[in-house]
Amino acid sequence: MASKTTEGNFFEDFATGQVFQHAIPRTVTEGDVALYIALTGDRRPLNCSSEFARSLGFDRAPVHDMLVFHIVFGRAVPDVSLNSPANLGYADVRFLEPVFAGDTIHAQTKVLGRRETSRDDVGIVWVHTTGFNQRDEVVLQFNRWAMVNKRDPKTKSDADDAPNLPSQVAVEDLSIPKQLDLAKFDPVATGGNAFWEDYEPGERIAHPQGITMENAEHQMATRLYQNTARVHFNQHLQKESRLGTRIIYGGHIISISHASSYDGLENAIRILAFNAGAHANPTVAGDTLYAWTDVLERIDLGRPDAGALRLRLVGVKNLDPRQEPIDLKIMDEKRGREQYHPNVVLDLDYTVLMPKRPIRQAQGKP
């Protein structure tokens, strides 16, 4: 009798061009939004104040961009990364139509390529995932690559077709909500006093919060997204791994680091894109996360009310970058090449929408 359960896909099961229509569509609720705030501490008023959202042209508060990302990501895990020991990186991540409580999200994924590694037990798989709402409008699309376990470590393939992915989302591909109206943007609601013009390329913002990771919280967050990857939950399995314990979902690290970055970027309206991103080192319960942001580029969108900022968000564990200087990368003398500092856990190149200083204020008028 055929098995009624599945162990998920292993490296050998993927083929370039393969498409997965993912199960379990998800209706986003106000409860999801509240729980996301509780688990991350995010304070952005656009996502928690309907009155503030209405002042900017929305009917009500849109769902946080990162919660949308996690929900779409979670649809894909059973087919793509149930047997993944590590998600490695992202490219060309576009946040498109805003999502609201009551919307239902479904997703599909196309395999872009595969590659063997120097290890016999794993390979790398590249995929493109698209998330849709109930009207089949695209709300999010992203490329990612993950290490995936082999079913049989003795299996060798000639897989070597890693895709070439863009290093940055083009300005013309950035999506700004059509209903957005910043004429009544109120910095009192955000608590921020810096606008698009106030950020300079080369500037570094060291965010003051340090947040210690707890097993219960990171597992609850990962369950909220219905991400079922074994590496985050199964201590019995993970006790034999290199770290000997569960690894925190990398997306949760992005959310915590992004929530910390509110201090210094209070007026950022929404995430427009991830240009590139890497989970540089694993994080486990007991680690304390800090973050800094480097301003990479100020992008004029041709609008009088807003521009874009290209930023580099760096997450660091167990070192406060305000107190202890830390290099993003260090030289690996054995390999003769640079690698991430062992305390760096996240390196995310992303783009946000930032209001420009109101004309009257810019002219020094009350």
Sequence and secondary structure as in RCSB ss.txt:
>XXXX:A:sequence
MASKTTEGNFFEDFATGQVFQHAIPRTVTEGDVALYIALTGDRRPLNCSSEFARSLGFDRAPVHDMLVFHIVFGR
AVPDVSLNSPANLGYADVRFLEPVFAGDTIHAQTKVLGRRETSRDDVGIVWVHTTGFNQRDEVVLQFNRWAMVNK
RDPKTKSDADDAPNLPSQVAVEDLSIPKQLDLAKFDPVATGGNAFWEDYEPGERIAHPQGITMENAEHQMATRLY
QNTARVHFNQHLQKESRLGTRIIYGGHIISISHASSYDGLENAIRILAFNAGAHANPTVAGDTLYAWTDVLERID
LGRPDAGALRLRLVGVKNLDPRQEPIDLKIMDEKRGREQYHPNVVLDLDYTVLMPKRPIRQAQGKP
>XXXX:A:secstr
   SS     GGG  TT EEE S  EE  HHHHHHHHHHH    GGGT HHHHHHTT SS    HHHHHHHHHHH
HHHHHTTT SEEEEEEEEEE S   TT EEEEEEEEEEEEE SSSSEEEEEEEEEEE TT  EEEEEEEEEEEE 
SSTT     B      SS  GGG    TT   TT  HHHHT    GGG  TT EEEEEEEEE  HHHHHHHHHHT
T   GGGT HHHHTTSSSSS    HHHHHHHHHHHTTTT TT  EEEEEEEEEE S   TT EEEEEEEEEEEE 
 S SSEEEEEEEEEEEES  TTTS   SEEEETTTTEEEE TTEEEEEEEEEEEE   HHHHTT  
